[in-house]
């Protein structure tokens, strides 16, 4: 068995180069993504999606970005 890792990246444009409003937007979107994905079980999966970690990532000065990673338990199947 192994854990497959899937990432969701949230991008918020930076029109004013300030973090006030965008930080609140990222927080709202982050919560919505976690609520929608954590606990979801894809067809054929061994288990449900679990939150692994989340962090701000740097993609340059044009946007604020936040990456959320989830794990999905799976099993290696060898057929011959």
C-alpha positions as CSV (number, residue, x, y, z in Angstrom):
1,X,0.0,0.0,0.0
2,X,1.1,3.6,-0.5
3,X,-0.3,7.1,-0.3
4,X,-0.9,9.1,-3.5
5,X,-0.4,12.8,-3.0
6,X,-2.6,15.4,-4.8
7,X,-2.1,19.1,-4.6
8,X,-4.6,22.0,-5.0
9,X,-3.1,25.4,-5.7
10,X,-5.2,28.5,-4.9
11,X,-4.2,31.7,-6.8
12,X,-5.4,35.1,-6.0
13,X,-4.3,38.0,-8.2
14,X,-2.5,40.9,-6.5
15,X,-4.0,44.1,-8.0
16,X,-3.0,46.3,-5.1
17,X,0.2,44.5,-3.9
18,X,-1.3,44.4,-0.4
19,X,-2.1,41.3,1.7
20,X,-5.1,42.5,3.7
21,X,-8.0,41.6,1.5
22,X,-6.2,38.7,-0.3
23,X,-5.2,37.1,2.9
24,X,-8.9,36.9,3.9
25,X,-9.8,35.5,0.4
26,X,-7.1,32.8,0.7
27,X,-8.4,31.8,4.2
28,X,-11.9,31.5,2.9
29,X,-10.9,29.5,-0.2
30,X,-8.6,27.3,1.8
31,X,-11.3,26.4,4.2
32,X,-13.8,25.6,1.4
33,X,-11.3,23.4,-0.5
34,X,-10.4,21.5,2.7
35,X,-14.0,21.0,3.6
36,X,-14.8,19.8,0.0
37,X,-11.9,17.4,-0.4
38,X,-11.0,16.0,3.0
39,X,-13.0,12.9,3.7
40,X,-14.0,12.4,0.0
41,X,-13.4,8.9,-1.3
42,X,-12.8,8.5,-5.0
43,X,-14.2,5.4,-6.8
44,X,-11.9,2.4,-6.4
45,X,-9.8,4.1,-3.7
46,X,-8.6,2.2,-0.6
47,X,-9.6,5.1,1.7
48,X,-10.7,8.7,2.0
49,X,-8.7,11.8,1.2
50,X,-6.8,13.2,4.1
51,X,-5.3,16.6,4.6
52,X,-1.5,16.4,4.5
53,X,-0.3,20.0,4.7
54,X,-0.8,23.5,3.3
55,X,1.5,26.4,2.8
56,X,2.0,29.7,1.0
57,X,4.1,29.3,-2.1
58,X,6.0,31.9,-4.1
59,X,5.0,32.1,-7.8
60,X,6.2,35.6,-8.3
61,X,4.8,39.1,-7.6
62,X,1.6,38.9,-9.6
63,X,-0.4,36.6,-7.3
64,X,-0.8,35.2,-3.8
65,X,-0.6,31.4,-3.9
66,X,-1.5,28.7,-1.4
67,X,-0.9,25.0,-1.9
68,X,-2.9,22.4,-0.1
69,X,-1.8,18.7,-0.3
70,X,-4.0,15.7,0.3
71,X,-3.1,12.0,0.5
72,X,-5.3,9.2,-0.9
73,X,-4.5,5.7,0.3
74,X,-4.0,3.2,-2.5
75,X,-2.6,-0.2,-3.2
76,X,-0.1,-1.4,-5.8
77,X,-1.7,-4.0,-7.9
78,X,0.6,-6.3,-10.0
79,X,-1.1,-8.2,-12.8
80,X,0.6,-10.7,-15.0
